[in-house]
Amino acid sequence: MDHKMRTYEAARYVGLSAATLARMRVRGDGPTYAKAGPRIVVYAKGDLDAWLGARTCQSTTEWTASCQISDAAVVVSPKQV
């Protein structure tokens, strides 16, 4: 069985803040999670690993939205530049 983590532990594991994971849940662009209760969110370690693996980049020239794991940066589309 896959190890389950609460939000604060999952955030530490992926290198983000708990607030960032919460925002990603609202937007739908974060890792897969489960609701263990009305206010209890849990993440499976395997899901976190898969989510990070899908955002692996080898060069800054190949940066795309799929490589972005933090919402701290403002994303500008090429049409806006």
PDB file of N, CA, C and O in Angstrom:
ATOM      1  N   MET A   1       0.845  -1.193   0.000  1.00  0.00           N
ATOM      2  CA  MET A   1       0.000   0.000   0.000  1.00  0.00           C
ATOM      3  C   MET A   1       0.883   1.248   0.000  1.00  0.00           C
ATOM      4  O   MET A   1       1.898   1.304   0.695  1.00  0.00           O
ATOM      5  N   ASP A   2       0.491   2.229  -0.775  1.00  0.00           N
ATOM      6  CA  ASP A   2       1.255   3.464  -0.924  1.00  0.00           C
ATOM      7  C   ASP A   2       1.134   4.339   0.328  1.00  0.00           C
ATOM      8  O   ASP A   2       0.046   4.490   0.883  1.00  0.00           O
ATOM      9  N   HIS A   3       2.251   4.906   0.762  1.00  0.00           N
ATOM     10  CA  HIS A   3       2.264   5.795   1.925  1.00  0.00           C
ATOM     11  C   HIS A   3       1.439   7.042   1.635  1.00  0.00           C
ATOM     12  O   HIS A   3       1.602   7.667   0.586  1.00  0.00           O
ATOM     13  N   LYS A   4       0.561   7.403   2.551  1.00  0.00           N
ATOM     14  CA  LYS A   4      -0.283   8.599   2.413  1.00  0.00           C
ATOM     15  C   LYS A   4       0.277   9.725   3.264  1.00  0.00           C
ATOM     16  O   LYS A   4       0.751   9.503   4.378  1.00  0.00           O
ATOM     17  N   MET A   5       0.216  10.943   2.721  1.00  0.00           N
ATOM     18  CA  MET A   5       0.737  12.122   3.419  1.00  0.00           C
ATOM     19  C   MET A   5      -0.337  13.192   3.492  1.00  0.00           C
ATOM     20  O   MET A   5      -1.100  13.383   2.545  1.00  0.00           O
ATOM     21  N   ARG A   6      -0.392  13.886   4.613  1.00  0.00           N
ATOM     22  CA  ARG A   6      -1.247  15.064   4.733  1.00  0.00           C
ATOM     23  C   ARG A   6      -0.606  16.188   3.934  1.00  0.00           C
ATOM     24  O   ARG A   6       0.538  16.066   3.497  1.00  0.00           O
ATOM     25  N   THR A   7      -1.334  17.281   3.742  1.00  0.00           N
ATOM     26  CA  THR A   7      -0.876  18.371   2.874  1.00  0.00           C
ATOM     27  C   THR A   7       0.481  18.917   3.286  1.00  0.00           C
ATOM     28  O   THR A   7       1.350  19.090   2.432  1.00  0.00           O
ATOM     29  N   TYR A   8       0.688  19.193   4.562  1.00  0.00           N
ATOM     30  CA  TYR A   8       1.962  19.790   4.988  1.00  0.00           C
ATOM     31  C   TYR A   8       3.136  18.859   4.696  1.00  0.00           C
ATOM     32  O   TYR A   8       4.209  19.320   4.306  1.00  0.00           O
ATOM     33  N   GLU A   9       2.942  17.554   4.883  1.00  0.00           N
ATOM     34  CA  GLU A   9       4.010  16.584   4.626  1.00  0.00           C
ATOM     35  C   GLU A   9       4.259  16.443   3.116  1.00  0.00           C
ATOM     36  O   GLU A   9       5.405  16.360   2.673  1.00  0.00           O
ATOM     37  N   ALA A  10       3.177  16.418   2.341  1.00  0.00           N
ATOM     38  CA  ALA A  10       3.302  16.324   0.883  1.00  0.00           C
ATOM     39  C   ALA A  10       3.994  17.570   0.322  1.00  0.00           C
ATOM     40  O   ALA A  10       4.818  17.474  -0.587  1.00  0.00           O
ATOM     41  N   ALA A  11       3.652  18.731   0.868  1.00  0.00           N
ATOM     42  CA  ALA A  11       4.275  19.975   0.409  1.00  0.00           C
ATOM     43  C   ALA A  11       5.774  19.944   0.665  1.00  0.00           C
ATOM     44  O   ALA A  11       6.561  20.319  -0.204  1.00  0.00           O
ATOM     45  N   ARG A  12       6.167  19.506   1.833  1.00  0.00           N
ATOM     46  CA  ARG A  12       7.584  19.391   2.161  1.00  0.00           C
ATOM     47  C   ARG A  12       8.273  18.402   1.210  1.00  0.00           C
ATOM     48  O   ARG A  12       9.400  18.637   0.774  1.00  0.00           O
ATOM     49  N   TYR A  13       7.596  17.308   0.897  1.00  0.00           N
ATOM     50  CA  TYR A  13       8.155  16.265   0.033  1.00  0.00           C
ATOM     51  C   TYR A  13       8.438  16.787  -1.377  1.00  0.00           C
ATOM     52  O   TYR A  13       9.469  16.458  -1.964  1.00  0.00           O
ATOM     53  N   VAL A  14       7.519  17.604  -1.928  1.00  0.00           N
ATOM     54  CA  VAL A  14       7.701  18.111  -3.295  1.00  0.00           C
ATOM     55  C   VAL A  14       8.388  19.472  -3.336  1.00  0.00           C
ATOM     56  O   VAL A  14       8.681  19.981  -4.418  1.00  0.00           O
ATOM     57  N   GLY A  15       8.649  20.066  -2.177  1.00  0.00           N
ATOM     58  CA  GLY A  15       9.372  21.335  -2.140  1.00  0.00           C
ATOM     59  C   GLY A  15       8.512  22.563  -2.348  1.00  0.00           C
ATOM     60  O   GLY A  15       9.004  23.598  -2.795  1.00  0.00           O
ATOM     61  N   LEU A  16       7.242  22.460  -2.031  1.00  0.00           N
ATOM     62  CA  LEU A  16       6.322  23.590  -2.150  1.00  0.00           C
ATOM     63  C   LEU A  16       5.724  23.889  -0.778  1.00  0.00           C
ATOM     64  O   LEU A  16       5.920  23.130   0.171  1.00  0.00           O
ATOM     65  N   SER A  17       4.999  24.990  -0.681  1.00  0.00           N
ATOM     66  CA  SER A  17       4.302  25.283   0.569  1.00  0.00           C
ATOM     67  C   SER A  17       2.942  24.593   0.559  1.00  0.00           C
ATOM     68  O   SER A  17       2.413  24.249  -0.498  1.00  0.00           O
ATOM     69  N   ALA A  18       2.390  24.398   1.746  1.00  0.00           N
ATOM     70  CA  ALA A  18       1.055  23.819   1.856  1.00  0.00           C
ATOM     71  C   ALA A  18       0.023  24.714   1.177  1.00  0.00           C
ATOM     72  O   ALA A  18      -0.935  24.218   0.584  1.00  0.00           O
ATOM     73  N   ALA A  19       0.212  26.023   1.260  1.00  0.00           N
ATOM     74  CA  ALA A  19      -0.711  26.965   0.619  1.00  0.00           C
ATOM     75  C   ALA A  19      -0.670  26.821  -0.905  1.00  0.00           C
ATOM     76  O   ALA A  19      -1.701  26.930  -1.568  1.00  0.00           O
ATOM     77  N   THR A  20       0.514  26.576  -1.453  1.00  0.00           N
ATOM     78  CA  THR A  20       0.623  26.387  -2.899  1.00  0.00           C
ATOM     79  C   THR A  20      -0.121  25.125  -3.323  1.00  0.00           C
ATOM     80  O   THR A  20      -0.835  25.136  -4.325  1.00  0.00           O
ATOM     81  N   LEU A  21       0.039  24.043  -2.573  1.00  0.00           N
ATOM     82  CA  LEU A  21      -0.708  22.821  -2.894  1.00  0.00           C
ATOM     83  C   LEU A  21      -2.210  23.064  -2.813  1.00  0.00           C
ATOM     84  O   LEU A  21      -2.966  22.547  -3.636  1.00  0.00           O
ATOM     85  N   ALA A  22      -2.648  23.846  -1.830  1.00  0.00           N
ATOM     86  CA  ALA A  22      -4.076  24.159  -1.700  1.00  0.00           C
ATOM     87  C   ALA A  22      -4.568  24.932  -2.924  1.00  0.00           C
ATOM     88  O   ALA A  22      -5.639  24.633  -3.452  1.00  0.00           O
ATOM     89  N   ARG A  23      -3.803  25.914  -3.375  1.00  0.00           N
ATOM     90  CA  ARG A  23      -4.182  26.666  -4.573  1.00  0.00           C
ATOM     91  C   ARG A  23      -4.212  25.764  -5.803  1.00  0.00           C
ATOM     92  O   ARG A  23      -5.090  25.895  -6.656  1.00  0.00           O
ATOM     93  N   MET A  24      -3.257  24.859  -5.888  1.00  0.00           N
ATOM     94  CA  MET A  24      -3.217  23.927  -7.019  1.00  0.00           C
ATOM     95  C   MET A  24      -4.436  23.000  -7.013  1.00  0.00           C
ATOM     96  O   MET A  24      -4.939  22.640  -8.077  1.00  0.00           O
ATOM     97  N   ARG A  25      -4.914  22.611  -5.830  1.00  0.00           N
ATOM     98  CA  ARG A  25      -6.132  21.794  -5.754  1.00  0.00           C
ATOM     99  C   ARG A  25      -7.320  22.557  -6.317  1.00  0.00           C
ATOM    100  O   ARG A  25      -8.140  21.989  -7.038  1.00  0.00           O
ATOM    101  N   VAL A  26      -7.415  23.831  -5.995  1.00  0.00           N
ATOM    102  CA  VAL A  26      -8.525  24.655  -6.476  1.00  0.00           C
ATOM    103  C   VAL A  26      -8.462  24.791  -7.996  1.00  0.00           C
ATOM    104  O   VAL A  26      -9.481  24.677  -8.677  1.00  0.00           O
ATOM    105  N   ARG A  27      -7.267  25.034  -8.520  1.00  0.00           N
ATOM    106  CA  ARG A  27      -7.086  25.214  -9.971  1.00  0.00           C
ATOM    107  C   ARG A  27      -7.110  23.900 -10.739  1.00  0.00           C
ATOM    108  O   ARG A  27      -7.383  23.884 -11.939  1.00  0.00           O
ATOM    109  N   GLY A  28      -6.825  22.803 -10.052  1.00  0.00           N
ATOM    110  CA  GLY A  28      -6.794  21.508 -10.718  1.00  0.00           C
ATOM    111  C   GLY A  28      -5.490  21.188 -11.416  1.00  0.00           C
ATOM    112  O   GLY A  28      -5.454  20.307 -12.275  1.00  0.00           O
ATOM    113  N   ASP A  29      -4.403  21.891 -11.065  1.00  0.00           N
ATOM    114  CA  ASP A  29      -3.126  21.635 -11.745  1.00  0.00           C
ATOM    115  C   ASP A  29      -2.074  21.026 -10.828  1.00  0.00           C
ATOM    116  O   ASP A  29      -0.890  21.003 -11.167  1.00  0.00           O
ATOM    117  N   GLY A  30      -2.496  20.539  -9.681  1.00  0.00           N
ATOM    118  CA  GLY A  30      -1.559  19.930  -8.751  1.00  0.00           C
ATOM    119  C   GLY A  30      -1.599  18.416  -8.820  1.00  0.00           C
ATOM    120  O   GLY A  30      -2.253  17.841  -9.690  1.00  0.00           O
ATOM    121  N   PRO A  31      -0.902  17.779  -7.905  1.00  0.00           N
ATOM    122  CA  PRO A  31      -0.900  16.319  -7.871  1.00  0.00           C
ATOM    123  C   PRO A  31      -2.264  15.765  -7.458  1.00  0.00           C
ATOM    124  O   PRO A  31      -3.056  16.451  -6.812  1.00  0.00           O
ATOM    125  N   THR A  32      -2.520  14.529  -7.837  1.00  0.00           N
ATOM    126  CA  THR A  32      -3.749  13.843  -7.464  1.00  0.00           C
ATOM    127  C   THR A  32      -3.817  13.702  -5.944  1.00  0.00           C
ATOM    128  O   THR A  32      -2.809  13.424  -5.295  1.00  0.00           O
ATOM    129  N   TYR A  33      -5.000  13.895  -5.388  1.00  0.00           N
ATOM    130  CA  TYR A  33      -5.181  13.794  -3.937  1.00  0.00           C
ATOM    131  C   TYR A  33      -6.476  13.077  -3.634  1.00  0.00           C
ATOM    132  O   TYR A  33      -7.289  12.845  -4.528  1.00  0.00           O
ATOM    133  N   ALA A  34      -6.668  12.728  -2.380  1.00  0.00           N
ATOM    134  CA  ALA A  34      -7.910  12.102  -1.932  1.00  0.00           C
ATOM    135  C   ALA A  34      -8.425  12.857  -0.716  1.00  0.00           C
ATOM    136  O   ALA A  34      -7.652  13.439   0.044  1.00  0.00           O
ATOM    137  N   LYS A  35      -9.726  12.840  -0.548  1.00  0.00           N
ATOM    138  CA  LYS A  35     -10.349  13.444   0.625  1.00  0.00           C
ATOM    139  C   LYS A  35     -10.650  12.321   1.610  1.00  0.00           C
ATOM    140  O   LYS A  35     -11.457  11.437   1.322  1.00  0.00           O
ATOM    141  N   ALA A  36     -10.005  12.355   2.765  1.00  0.00           N
ATOM    142  CA  ALA A  36     -10.224  11.357   3.801  1.00  0.00           C
ATOM    143  C   ALA A  36     -11.307  11.797   4.779  1.00  0.00           C
ATOM    144  O   ALA A  36     -11.679  11.049   5.683  1.00  0.00           O
ATOM    145  N   GLY A  37     -11.799  12.992   4.596  1.00  0.00           N
ATOM    146  CA  GLY A  37     -12.842  13.560   5.441  1.00  0.00           C
ATOM    147  C   GLY A  37     -13.177  14.930   4.902  1.00  0.00           C
ATOM    148  O   GLY A  37     -12.567  15.368   3.927  1.00  0.00           O
ATOM    149  N   PRO A  38     -14.141  15.631   5.512  1.00  0.00           N
ATOM    150  CA  PRO A  38     -14.539  16.945   5.006  1.00  0.00           C
ATOM    151  C   PRO A  38     -13.383  17.946   4.892  1.00  0.00           C
ATOM    152  O   PRO A  38     -13.366  18.773   3.980  1.00  0.00           O
ATOM    153  N   ARG A  39     -12.421  17.872   5.811  1.00  0.00           N
ATOM    154  CA  ARG A  39     -11.305  18.823   5.791  1.00  0.00           C
ATOM    155  C   ARG A  39      -9.952  18.123   5.796  1.00  0.00           C
ATOM    156  O   ARG A  39      -8.935  18.737   6.118  1.00  0.00           O
ATOM    157  N   ILE A  40      -9.935  16.848   5.443  1.00  0.00           N
ATOM    158  CA  ILE A  40      -8.693  16.078   5.456  1.00  0.00           C
ATOM    159  C   ILE A  40      -8.320  15.684   4.035  1.00  0.00           C
ATOM    160  O   ILE A  40      -9.029  14.918   3.383  1.00  0.00           O
ATOM    161  N   VAL A  41      -7.198  16.218   3.566  1.00  0.00           N
ATOM    162  CA  VAL A  41      -6.685  15.920   2.231  1.00  0.00           C
ATOM    163  C   VAL A  41      -5.427  15.083   2.391  1.00  0.00           C
ATOM    164  O   VAL A  41      -4.558  15.407   3.201  1.00  0.00           O
ATOM    165  N   VAL A  42      -5.331  14.002   1.617  1.00  0.00           N
ATOM    166  CA  VAL A  42      -4.141  13.159   1.655  1.00  0.00           C
ATOM    167  C   VAL A  42      -3.619  12.939   0.238  1.00  0.00           C
ATOM    168  O   VAL A  42      -4.377  12.919  -0.732  1.00  0.00           O
ATOM    169  N   TYR A  43      -2.311  12.775   0.153  1.00  0.00           N
ATOM    170  CA  TYR A  43      -1.627  12.519  -1.112  1.00  0.00           C
ATOM    171  C   TYR A  43      -0.895  11.194  -0.996  1.00  0.00           C
ATOM    172  O   TYR A  43      -0.281  10.914   0.033  1.00  0.00           O
ATOM    173  N   ALA A  44      -0.953  10.376  -2.037  1.00  0.00           N
ATOM    174  CA  ALA A  44      -0.185   9.130  -2.076  1.00  0.00           C
ATOM    175  C   ALA A  44       1.217   9.456  -2.585  1.00  0.00           C
ATOM    176  O   ALA A  44       1.374  10.227  -3.532  1.00  0.00           O
ATOM    177  N   LYS A  45       2.231   8.871  -1.956  1.00  0.00           N
ATOM    178  CA  LYS A  45       3.613   9.133  -2.349  1.00  0.00           C
ATOM    179  C   LYS A  45       3.821   8.820  -3.832  1.00  0.00           C
ATOM    180  O   LYS A  45       4.511   9.563  -4.530  1.00  0.00           O
ATOM    181  N   GLY A  46       3.236   7.739  -4.308  1.00  0.00           N
ATOM    182  CA  GLY A  46       3.365   7.378  -5.726  1.00  0.00           C
ATOM    183  C   GLY A  46       2.778   8.430  -6.650  1.00  0.00           C
ATOM    184  O   GLY A  46       3.330   8.696  -7.718  1.00  0.00           O
ATOM    185  N   ASP A  47       1.657   9.035  -6.250  1.00  0.00           N
ATOM    186  CA  ASP A  47       1.053  10.103  -7.057  1.00  0.00           C
ATOM    187  C   ASP A  47       1.942  11.344  -7.081  1.00  0.00           C
ATOM    188  O   ASP A  47       2.069  12.002  -8.113  1.00  0.00           O
ATOM    189  N   LEU A  48       2.553  11.659  -5.944  1.00  0.00           N
ATOM    190  CA  LEU A  48       3.467  12.807  -5.898  1.00  0.00           C
ATOM    191  C   LEU A  48       4.682  12.560  -6.786  1.00  0.00           C
ATOM    192  O   LEU A  48       5.114  13.453  -7.514  1.00  0.00           O
ATOM    193  N   ASP A  49       5.232  11.346  -6.726  1.00  0.00           N
ATOM    194  CA  ASP A  49       6.380  11.003  -7.562  1.00  0.00           C
ATOM    195  C   ASP A  49       6.014  11.081  -9.047  1.00  0.00           C
ATOM    196  O   ASP A  49       6.795  11.586  -9.853  1.00  0.00           O
ATOM    197  N   ALA A  50       4.831  10.583  -9.406  1.00  0.00           N
ATOM    198  CA  ALA A  50       4.389  10.629 -10.805  1.00  0.00           C
ATOM    199  C   ALA A  50       4.189  12.067 -11.274  1.00  0.00           C
ATOM    200  O   ALA A  50       4.551  12.414 -12.399  1.00  0.00           O
ATOM    201  N   TRP A  51       3.616  12.894 -10.417  1.00  0.00           N
ATOM    202  CA  TRP A  51       3.373  14.293 -10.758  1.00  0.00           C
ATOM    203  C   TRP A  51       4.697  15.025 -10.984  1.00  0.00           C
ATOM    204  O   TRP A  51       4.843  15.777 -11.948  1.00  0.00           O
ATOM    205  N   LEU A  52       5.658  14.798 -10.088  1.00  0.00           N
ATOM    206  CA  LEU A  52       6.971  15.412 -10.269  1.00  0.00           C
ATOM    207  C   LEU A  52       7.660  14.865 -11.512  1.00  0.00           C
ATOM    208  O   LEU A  52       8.275  15.622 -12.262  1.00  0.00           O
ATOM    209  N   GLY A  53       7.564  13.572 -11.733  1.00  0.00           N
ATOM    210  CA  GLY A  53       8.193  12.962 -12.898  1.00  0.00           C
ATOM    211  C   GLY A  53       7.661  13.510 -14.212  1.00  0.00           C
ATOM    212  O   GLY A  53       8.405  13.624 -15.186  1.00  0.00           O
ATOM    213  N   ALA A  54       6.380  13.849 -14.244  1.00  0.00           N
ATOM    214  CA  ALA A  54       5.775  14.410 -15.456  1.00  0.00           C
ATOM    215  C   ALA A  54       6.256  15.831 -15.735  1.00  0.00           C
ATOM    216  O   ALA A  54       6.059  16.349 -16.834  1.00  0.00           O
ATOM    217  N   ARG A  55       6.879  16.456 -14.756  1.00  0.00           N
ATOM    218  CA  ARG A  55       7.356  17.832 -14.903  1.00  0.00           C
ATOM    219  C   ARG A  55       8.875  17.919 -14.960  1.00  0.00           C
ATOM    220  O   ARG A  55       9.451  18.980 -14.719  1.00  0.00           O
ATOM    221  N   THR A  56       9.510  16.821 -15.272  1.00  0.00           N
ATOM    222  CA  THR A  56      10.963  16.797 -15.351  1.00  0.00           C
ATOM    223  C   THR A  56      11.430  17.452 -16.636  1.00  0.00           C
ATOM    224  O   THR A  56      10.947  17.128 -17.720  1.00  0.00           O
ATOM    225  N   CYS A  57      12.368  18.372 -16.511  1.00  0.00           N
ATOM    226  CA  CYS A  57      12.934  19.070 -17.667  1.00  0.00           C
ATOM    227  C   CYS A  57      14.447  18.917 -17.635  1.00  0.00           C
ATOM    228  O   CYS A  57      15.048  18.849 -16.563  1.00  0.00           O
ATOM    229  N   GLN A  58      15.058  18.863 -18.809  1.00  0.00           N
ATOM    230  CA  GLN A  58      16.512  18.745 -18.889  1.00  0.00           C
ATOM    231  C   GLN A  58      17.175  20.070 -19.217  1.00  0.00           C
ATOM    232  O   GLN A  58      18.380  20.222 -19.018  1.00  0.00           O
ATOM    233  N   SER A  59      16.417  21.023 -19.711  1.00  0.00           N
ATOM    234  CA  SER A  59      16.994  22.293 -20.124  1.00  0.00           C
ATOM    235  C   SER A  59      15.963  23.400 -19.935  1.00  0.00           C
ATOM    236  O   SER A  59      14.758  23.164 -20.029  1.00  0.00           O
ATOM    237  N   THR A  60      16.445  24.597 -19.671  1.00  0.00           N
ATOM    238  CA  THR A  60      15.517  25.727 -19.552  1.00  0.00           C
ATOM    239  C   THR A  60      14.900  26.082 -20.890  1.00  0.00           C
ATOM    240  O   THR A  60      13.855  26.732 -20.929  1.00  0.00           O
ATOM    241  N   THR A  61      15.522  25.668 -21.996  1.00  0.00           N
ATOM    242  CA  THR A  61      14.956  25.970 -23.310  1.00  0.00           C
ATOM    243  C   THR A  61      13.735  25.120 -23.615  1.00  0.00           C
ATOM    244  O   THR A  61      12.964  25.465 -24.511  1.00  0.00           O
ATOM    245  N   GLU A  62      13.533  24.020 -22.898  1.00  0.00           N
ATOM    246  CA  GLU A  62      12.361  23.189 -23.130  1.00  0.00           C
ATOM    247  C   GLU A  62      11.257  23.471 -22.120  1.00  0.00           C
ATOM    248  O   GLU A  62      10.294  22.710 -22.028  1.00  0.00           O
ATOM    249  N   TRP A  63      11.384  24.558 -21.362  1.00  0.00           N
ATOM    250  CA  TRP A  63      10.407  24.894 -20.336  1.00  0.00           C
ATOM    251  C   TRP A  63       9.032  25.035 -20.961  1.00  0.00           C
ATOM    252  O   TRP A  63       8.857  25.729 -21.963  1.00  0.00           O
ATOM    253  N   THR A  64       8.078  24.383 -20.370  1.00  0.00           N
ATOM    254  CA  THR A  64       6.679  24.500 -20.766  1.00  0.00           C
ATOM    255  C   THR A  64       5.851  24.519 -19.498  1.00  0.00           C
ATOM    256  O   THR A  64       6.383  24.386 -18.396  1.00  0.00           O
ATOM    257  N   ALA A  65       4.574  24.682 -19.653  1.00  0.00           N
ATOM    258  CA  ALA A  65       3.697  24.670 -18.476  1.00  0.00           C
ATOM    259  C   ALA A  65       3.795  23.337 -17.746  1.00  0.00           C
ATOM    260  O   ALA A  65       3.589  23.289 -16.534  1.00  0.00           O
ATOM    261  N   SER A  66       4.105  22.256 -18.454  1.00  0.00           N
ATOM    262  CA  SER A  66       4.209  20.957 -17.788  1.00  0.00           C
ATOM    263  C   SER A  66       5.440  20.880 -16.896  1.00  0.00           C
ATOM    264  O   SER A  66       5.490  20.039 -15.998  1.00  0.00           O
ATOM    265  N   CYS A  67       6.430  21.733 -17.118  1.00  0.00           N
ATOM    266  CA  CYS A  67       7.625  21.735 -16.282  1.00  0.00           C
ATOM    267  C   CYS A  67       7.464  22.643 -15.077  1.00  0.00           C
ATOM    268  O   CYS A  67       8.260  22.569 -14.141  1.00  0.00           O
ATOM    269  N   GLN A  68       6.458  23.494 -15.080  1.00  0.00           N
ATOM    270  CA  GLN A  68       6.274  24.444 -13.986  1.00  0.00           C
ATOM    271  C   GLN A  68       5.653  23.740 -12.798  1.00  0.00           C
ATOM    272  O   GLN A  68       4.571  23.166 -12.922  1.00  0.00           O
ATOM    273  N   ILE A  69       6.315  23.769 -11.640  1.00  0.00           N
ATOM    274  CA  ILE A  69       5.747  23.154 -10.442  1.00  0.00           C
ATOM    275  C   ILE A  69       5.446  24.188  -9.363  1.00  0.00           C
ATOM    276  O   ILE A  69       4.968  23.834  -8.285  1.00  0.00           O
ATOM    277  N   SER A  70       5.712  25.434  -9.633  1.00  0.00           N
ATOM    278  CA  SER A  70       5.430  26.467  -8.657  1.00  0.00           C
ATOM    279  C   SER A  70       4.545  27.521  -9.295  1.00  0.00           C
ATOM    280  O   SER A  70       4.731  27.861 -10.463  1.00  0.00           O
ATOM    281  N   ASP A  71       3.595  28.036  -8.552  1.00  0.00           N
ATOM    282  CA  ASP A  71       2.736  29.083  -9.094  1.00  0.00           C
ATOM    283  C   ASP A  71       3.260  30.473  -8.738  1.00  0.00           C
ATOM    284  O   ASP A  71       2.537  31.460  -8.876  1.00  0.00           O
ATOM    285  N   ALA A  72       4.493  30.557  -8.286  1.00  0.00           N
ATOM    286  CA  ALA A  72       5.064  31.849  -7.896  1.00  0.00           C
ATOM    287  C   ALA A  72       5.369  32.721  -9.109  1.00  0.00           C
ATOM    288  O   ALA A  72       5.329  33.948  -9.015  1.00  0.00           O
ATOM    289  N   ALA A  73       5.669  32.108 -10.235  1.00  0.00           N
ATOM    290  CA  ALA A  73       6.012  32.863 -11.436  1.00  0.00           C
ATOM    291  C   ALA A  73       4.763  33.180 -12.231  1.00  0.00           C
ATOM    292  O   ALA A  73       3.803  32.408 -12.220  1.00  0.00           O
ATOM    293  N   VAL A  74       4.767  34.299 -12.915  1.00  0.00           N
ATOM    294  CA  VAL A  74       3.674  34.665 -13.782  1.00  0.00           C
ATOM    295  C   VAL A  74       3.948  34.056 -15.144  1.00  0.00           C
ATOM    296  O   VAL A  74       5.017  34.263 -15.720  1.00  0.00           O
ATOM    297  N   VAL A  75       2.995  33.314 -15.654  1.00  0.00           N
ATOM    298  CA  VAL A  75       3.163  32.676 -16.951  1.00  0.00           C
ATOM    299  C   VAL A  75       2.665  33.623 -18.017  1.00  0.00           C
ATOM    300  O   VAL A  75       1.529  34.096 -17.961  1.00  0.00           O
ATOM    301  N   VAL A  76       3.517  33.900 -18.991  1.00  0.00           N
ATOM    302  CA  VAL A  76       3.164  34.792 -20.096  1.00  0.00           C
ATOM    303  C   VAL A  76       3.187  33.963 -21.370  1.00  0.00           C
ATOM    304  O   VAL A  76       4.189  33.319 -21.682  1.00  0.00           O
ATOM    305  N   SER A  77       2.085  33.980 -22.101  1.00  0.00           N
ATOM    306  CA  SER A  77       2.053  33.216 -23.339  1.00  0.00           C
ATOM    307  C   SER A  77       2.849  33.962 -24.401  1.00  0.00           C
ATOM    308  O   SER A  77       3.010  35.179 -24.304  1.00  0.00           O
ATOM    309  N   PRO A  78       3.358  33.249 -25.427  1.00  0.00           N
ATOM    310  CA  PRO A  78       4.128  33.900 -26.480  1.00  0.00           C
ATOM    311  C   PRO A  78       3.355  35.010 -27.197  1.00  0.00           C
ATOM    312  O   PRO A  78       3.968  35.953 -27.698  1.00  0.00           O
ATOM    313  N   LYS A  79       2.032  34.918 -27.257  1.00  0.00           N
ATOM    314  CA  LYS A  79       1.217  35.937 -27.908  1.00  0.00           C
ATOM    315  C   LYS A  79       1.213  37.248 -27.129  1.00  0.00           C
ATOM    316  O   LYS A  79       0.963  38.307 -27.704  1.00  0.00           O
ATOM    317  N   GLN A  80       1.488  37.188 -25.814  1.00  0.00           N
ATOM    318  CA  GLN A  80       1.457  38.389 -24.984  1.00  0.00           C
ATOM    319  C   GLN A  80       2.789  39.144 -25.008  1.00  0.00           C
ATOM    320  O   GLN A  80       2.856  40.291 -24.566  1.00  0.00           O
ATOM    321  N   VAL A  81       3.829  38.520 -25.512  1.00  0.00           N
ATOM    322  CA  VAL A  81       5.162  39.132 -25.488  1.00  0.00           C
ATOM    323  C   VAL A  81       5.342  40.048 -26.663  1.00  0.00           C
ATOM    324  O   VAL A  81       6.402  40.656 -26.815  1.00  0.00           O
TER     325      VAL A  81
END
